[in-house]
Amino acid sequence: MALMNFKKGTITITADRFLVEKVLQEGAFHKSLKQFRLPNEQQQAMLRALRTLDVDLALAFDGETILGYTMILPPEADERWSQMAQIKVLGVIEVAIPLRNQGLASALLTKILGARSYEKDILISLEYRWHWDLSSVEGDSSLYKQLLQKLLMKGGFEEVLTNEPDVMAYQDNFMMARFGSEITSEEYLRFFELAGGPTTNLLR
Ligand SMILES: CC(C)(COP(=O)(O)OP(=O)(O)OC[C@H]1O[C@@H](n2cnc3c(N)ncnc32)[C@H](O)[C@@H]1OP(=O)(O)O)[C@@H](O)C(=O)NCCC(=O)NCCS
């Protein structure tokens, strides 16, 4: 578990399934964790996902307050990504507003990626401008894109071009992927064909 200073207490970061479930059950989301849903709704959704889907979750918490979270989950059945069993989705990452820009998202990502081996997996992250909290960058979505790319690159992600309509809908939307070391060249090829980007994807 990673520990950092937070006011007078400490922040624990965990991806341990048992502890994650216990904290989700007994703790409460910080009131500023409302980028995607109301805090309590998001907390219940995480708990439901943990119990019903093949997900991995990492939480940052201090006492009973949950300060940040991230999740890796299977693609939705109707998404093109579900055509390859190797693909998993880094679904969301959110940090409480007072704790931002202090390395918490980076620590959450490190923790979730270290919790088990993803060497046989292709992790993808689809990033849409309409999900972002642009108030932290004075509305500058290209700066926000850089921030997120930097964050994901630290976790071993690289940009992937795709013709996914939602990614193409806005110039700052983007997609990144992290290829496990045991992904074969056939799997790479299949993945890039599935992504449907220009052929430059295939020249790696
Ligand atoms: C995106 C988000 C998760 C980042 O969390 P965080 O804990 O602030 O991130 P970190 O502190 O680990 O910083 C990651 C990188 O971004 C940079 N960064 C963070 N906030 C920044 C800001 N406001 N301006 C410029 N750079 C910033 C950091 O400097 C760091 O880069 P570095 O490692 O080179 O120093 C957080 O802002 C958030 O919860 N946003 C709302 C939800 C969201 O948009 N999630 C992403 C899509 S799912």
The ligand as an ORCA input file, in Angstrom:
! r2SCAN-3c Opt
* xyz 0 1
  C      -7.356     13.750    -14.575
  C      -7.168     13.540    -13.088
  C      -7.600     12.108    -12.744
  C      -5.682     13.725    -12.746
  O      -5.521     13.426    -11.382
  P      -4.282     14.008    -10.540
  O      -4.205     13.257     -9.266
  O      -4.390     15.474    -10.471
  O      -3.054     13.620    -11.490
  P      -1.517     13.607    -11.075
  O      -1.311     14.528     -9.914
  O      -1.066     12.210    -10.933
  O      -0.872     14.304    -12.347
  C      -0.692     13.645    -13.582
  C       0.071     14.584    -14.503
  O      -0.780     15.667    -14.888
  C      -0.230     16.919    -14.508
  N      -1.287     17.778    -14.002
  C      -2.244     17.454    -13.118
  N      -3.086     18.496    -12.934
  C      -2.635     19.489    -13.735
  C      -3.080     20.803    -14.011
  N      -4.158     21.320    -13.419
  N      -2.388     21.556    -14.919
  C      -1.308     21.045    -15.536
  N      -0.836     19.781    -15.326
  C      -1.486     19.023    -14.423
  C       0.752     16.611    -13.397
  O       1.765     17.581    -13.354
  C       1.247     15.222    -13.768
  O       2.334     15.277    -14.648
  P       3.828     14.991    -14.072
  O       3.796     13.607    -13.546
  O       4.692     15.135    -15.258
  O       4.056     15.990    -13.016
  C      -7.993     14.559    -12.260
  O      -7.714     15.856    -12.726
  C      -9.488     14.313    -12.302
  O     -10.034     13.596    -11.452
  N     -10.199     14.912    -13.271
  C     -11.651     14.711    -13.432
  C     -11.980     13.362    -14.045
  C     -11.275     13.138    -15.366
  O     -11.202     14.021    -16.203
  N     -10.738     11.920    -15.537
  C     -10.027     11.572    -16.761
  C     -10.898     10.931    -17.765
  S     -11.514      9.372    -17.213
*
